[in-house]
């Protein structure tokens, strides 16, 4: 079994920065695509950013230029550096990982971490 543990959320003023971390543990053969999603109250969960095992990244238009996704394969971890935060960035942020094995590829989700940006 695999577990994703997130950290780094909190309260920050508009214009500030936060760095989210997500570390995978358990029986891991390989980690393919990893990403961050977010969900605000009453809203659908939306993609924020993804990164492949080779380092290719993809960002939602609303965060491009402000957020940076990265990963450390040796630590089975993915990070999200969030700069120039805005109040509409407020949401629960979820880590997702596509974890491969010789027989299957399974998607795992973290428990979510709250990010609140005040004006």
C-alpha positions in Angstrom: 0.0 0.0 0.0 1.1 3.6 -0.7 0.4 6.7 1.3 0.8 10.3 0.3 1.4 12.8 3.1 1.1 16.5 2.4 2.3 19.4 4.3 3.0 23.1 4.0 -0.4 24.6 3.9 -1.4 27.6 6.0 -2.6 31.1 6.1 -0.8 33.8 4.2 -1.5 37.3 3.0 -2.0 38.2 -0.6 1.3 38.5 -2.4 2.9 36.0 -0.1 4.3 32.6 -0.7 3.9 29.0 0.4 5.6 25.8 -0.5 3.6 22.6 -0.4 5.3 19.2 -0.1 4.0 15.7 -0.7 5.9 12.5 0.0 4.9 9.0 -1.0 5.8 6.1 1.1 5.1 2.3 0.9 5.6 -0.2 -1.8 6.8 1.9 -4.7 8.3 0.6 -7.9 8.1 3.8 -9.8 6.2 7.1 -9.8 5.0 8.4 -13.1 3.0 11.6 -13.3 2.6 13.5 -10.1 0.4 16.6 -9.7 -1.4 19.1 -7.5 -5.2 19.7 -7.6 -7.3 22.1 -5.5 -10.8 22.4 -4.5 -12.5 25.5 -3.0 -15.8 25.2 -1.1 -18.7 24.6 -3.4 -16.4 24.3 -6.4 -15.2 21.3 -8.4 -11.7 20.0 -7.9 -9.4 21.5 -10.6 -5.9 20.7 -11.8 -3.2 23.1 -10.7 0.0 21.5 -12.1 1.5 18.2 -13.1 5.0 16.9 -13.6 6.1 13.7 -15.4 8.9 11.5 -14.3 11.1 13.2 -16.9 10.4 16.6 -15.6 7.8 17.9 -18.1 5.4 20.3 -16.5 1.9 21.5 -17.1 0.1 24.3 -15.4 -3.4 25.7 -15.2 -3.6 29.1 -16.8 -4.6 30.7 -13.6 -1.4 29.8 -11.8 1.1 29.8 -14.7 4.0 32.2 -13.9 3.2 32.2 -10.2 3.4 28.5 -9.2 6.2 26.0 -9.8 5.9 22.3 -9.5 9.0 20.1 -8.9 9.9 16.7 -7.8 12.6 14.7 -6.1 12.6 11.2 -7.4 15.0 10.0 -4.8 12.6 11.1 -2.0 9.4 10.1 -3.9 8.3 13.7 -3.3 6.6 16.4 -5.2 6.5 20.1 -4.4 4.5 23.2 -5.3 6.1 26.6 -4.8 3.3 29.2 -4.8 4.3 32.8 -5.2 2.3 36.0 -5.5 -0.7 34.3 -3.9 -4.2 35.7 -4.4 -7.3 35.3 -2.3 -8.8 33.2 -5.1 -6.0 30.7 -4.6 -7.7 29.7 -1.3 -8.6 26.0 -1.5 -7.7 22.6 -0.2 -4.8 21.4 -2.2 -4.4 17.7 -3.0 -1.4 15.8 -4.1 -1.9 13.0 -6.7 0.5 10.4 -7.9 0.4 7.7 -10.6 2.4 4.9 -9.1 3.5 2.1 -11.3 4.5 -1.5 -10.7 5.4 -4.5 -12.9 1.7 -5.3 -13.1 -0.3 -2.2 -12.6 -0.4 1.6 -12.4 -2.6 3.1 -9.6 -3.6 6.6 -8.8 -3.2 7.8 -5.2 -4.4 10.9 -3.5 -3.2 12.8 -0.5 -5.5 13.9 2.3 -5.3 17.5 1.3 -3.8 20.6 2.9 -5.6 23.9 3.4 -4.3 27.1 1.8 -5.9 30.3 2.8 -4.9 33.6 1.3 -6.2 36.8 3.0 -6.6 40.1 1.3 
